[in-house]
Amino acid sequence: MGSNAALSFRVSAEKTRAIDKLAKATDRPRSWHLEQALDEYLEAQAWQVERIHQGLKELQEGESVPHEDVAAWLSRWGSPDEGEAPG
């Protein structure tokens, strides 16, 4: 089992009341809720950063669709002559 580290940061009184209300309602400590929220945030941010890096790699390798092609398709979006999405 890994070791734990203490973190300290400031939040508004409103957020403190909200987390305390949630902790009481769920019979879980404040720290449990904060760790759950941090886990979800870190997962979402890691996913986003990975997708950005993947997109930049694809762009560098020439695996992209020119802006003009996308703009032209979007200008026809929803019309009878929409056609297939570029790319």
Residue pairs with C-beta under 8 A, 6 or more apart in sequence:
19 30
19 33
19 34
20 30
22 28
22 33
23 29
23 30
23 32
23 33
26 33
58 64
65 86
65 87
66 86
69 86
69 87
70 86
70 87
72 86
73 82
73 83
73 85
73 86
76 82
76 83
